[in-house]
């Protein structure tokens, strides 16, 4: 391929990594020099080379390849301190609620963007051949936003009305999400509406003390005992259950 290209035009040789954006520029230059027909043959060779090298590399993705950004801890802590100061100003009436919401969103958005910008340098310094780094920043699979949620932070989310919530999800998918964060991040529209409605309800007791309940029996032996026991698992029973074994003489 290099010989054919040298015969048609005097192109500059680049000995560096070519990602998705660079390959687009290269294709544009090839079309300008050689035309569509000849460029298609070159791209076929590039495709064959790419498949061969990808097969030989055998890149696989594991959870240990998700390298959390080292500066995340103090950046999140700094954002929390700014939000705390902003909350105090709002409490004493120095900042309006609308202005507090705007500034809080700006604080967490800036923090999230700082972490996003530090992803690529962190991969280059710690592990340049990291599979996540190779696949995402080469343009082969994924993008910077998806990697940011894996190793950075989930960031700001929207409520059911489409308004931004000023309390972001600080964890990433590598660290794991709590149940509340998982519902806010992944629940559908109706589930999020339900969470929005009952979020002011706080359960403080494991047993409300009611005496009302549902009677369950074997219906004169029509329901097997195994099925009856399975229906009781996970439920709060009204009284203790005793199992007697009768021995006949």
N, C-alpha and C positions, 0 to 999 in steps of 0.2 A: 504494500500500500504506500509506503514512504517513497519507493522508486517511482510509482505512477504519479504521485502528487508532485514530486520534484520535476518530472518531465513536463507537466502542464503549467506549473507556476512556481515561483520562488517564494514559498511560504516560510514563515519563521517557525523554528522547531521549539516547542514548549515541553520542558521536562518537569512537569509538576502534576499535582492531583487535579483531575478534571471532574467536577461535580455536575449536578443537573443544570445549573445556570451556565457554567463554562461550556458544557457540551452544546447548549443552544447557540451560544455565540460562535462556536466552532462550526456548527452546521450552517449558520448564516454566512460565514466566511467562505465555506466550501461551495455554497450555492452561487455566491457572487463570482468565484473564480472559475468553477467548472460547469455550472448549470445543474438543472434538476436531474437529468438522466445520469450523468457521470457520478453525481453526489449519491444517488441511490445505491450504486455499487459499493461505494466507500462505506456507507452506513450499514450495508449488509455485512461487511467485514468487521466493522465496529461491534455490531450485534453479536456475531459469532465469537469475537474476542471476549466480549463481556460475559456471555454465558459460560465460556470455558473457564475464565478466571473466577467467576462466582461459584462454579461447581468445585473448582480446586480449593478455594478458600474455605468453603463449608461453614459459613457464618451461622451461629445459633445464638439465641437470646436466653439469658438466665437472669434470675432476680439479682444476683451479685453484680451484674453488669450495670445496674441502675445506680449510678454514683450520685448521692445527694450533694448538693452544692455546700461547701464548708462554711461559707459566709451566711448561710440562711438563718442560723440561730440568732446572731446578733442583729441582723437586719429586721427580722420579725420582732425581736425584743424592742428595737428602736421604734418601730412602727406602733407597737403596743403602748409605749410610753407617750408618743405623740397623740395617740387616740385617747389615752387617759387624761392628758392635759386638756385636750379639746372637750372631753366630757365634763370636766370640772368647770370650764368656761361656760359651757351651755347650762350647767346646773345653777351657776350664780347669775345667769342672765346676760353674760357678756357676749355670747354668740347665739344667734338665732338657730332654731332647729334645722331650717333649710340650709343655712350656711354650714352648720355642723355636719350634716349629711354630705354636702359637696366636698368639704375639706377631708372628711374621713375617707371618702371614696378615692380622692386624689392621693392620700397617703398610702393606702393599700395598693392602688394601681401602680404607683411609682415603685413600691417595694417589689411587686410582682415583676415589673419590667426590669429592675436591677438584676433579679435572679435569672430572668430569661437571657439577659445579655452575658451573664457569667457562665452559662452552660457550656458553650463552645470552648472558651479558654480553659475551663476546668477539665473537660475531656482531653484537650490537647496536652495539658500539663501532666495529668495523672495517667491516662491510658489512651494514646492516640489511635490505637487499633481496637478500641472498644466497639463491640457490635452495634450498640445503640447509636454511637457517634457515626459509625460508617454508614449504617442504613438510613438514618434520618438526614444528616447533613450532606450526604451525597445526592439526595433526591430519589434514592431507590425506593424507600418505604417510609411513611410517616413524615412529620414536619416538626418545626421548632415548637409549635404550640402543644402538640401531643407529648413531646419529650419534656416540656416544661411542667406538664401535669404529672409526669412520671417521677421526675427528680427535683422539681422546684416546689410549687404549691398550686393547689386547685384554684385559688384566687377568689375573686368576687363572683357572686351568683345573683340571679334575678328572682324576684318573687312571682307569684302567679299573675300579678297585674303587669309584669314586665319591668318593674322598677328595680334598680340595683339595691341590693342589701349591703349596708355599710359594714357588716360583720363577715369577713371572708373566711373561707376554709383554708387554714394555714397548713394543713397536712398535704402530702402528695400521695400518689397511688403506691409508691414504694414503701412509705411509712404506714400506710393503711388508713382507712377512714372509720370513724366511730359510727354508730347506728344513726345518730342525728345527722351527721355530715353526709352519710350515704343517702339518706332520704332526700336531703336538700339537693344533692348532686345528681342523683339518678332517677328519682321518682317521676312518674308521669304527671300530667296536668291535674287530673282529678285527685291523685294521692297528695300532691302538694297543696291543693285547695283544702283537703281534709286536715293536713298538718297545720295549715294557716289558721283554721277555725279552732282547733282544740289545743293550740300551743300554750294557752293561758291556764289550762287545767293541769294541776300538779297532784299526782297520787302519792299520798304519804302513808297509807296503810296497806298491808298485804291482804287484810280481810276486812270487808266493810261491815260485817256483823249481821247481815240479813239472814232471816230464817226461811226465806222463800227459795225454792229450787225446783228441779225437775226430777221426777221419780224415774228410776231406771231399774228394770228387772229382766229376768230371762224369759218372760212370757211363757211360763209353764214349760220350760225346757226347749222352746222353739229357737232361742238364740243361744249358740254355743258359749261356754264360759270364756273361751279365748277371745271371742269377738267382744263380749261384754267388758272384759278387762281393758281391751284396746280403746274402747270408747271412753273409759274413765281416765286414761293417761292424759296429763296436761290440764285436767279440770280440778276445781276446788270442791271437795266433797263436803256435804253438810254435816256428816258425822263420821266417826272412825269406822273403818271396814275391817271385819274379822272374818277369817276363813277357818271353818271348822272341818275336821276330818272325822267322820263317823265310822266306827268299827263295829260291824255286826258279828255276834257270836252264834 
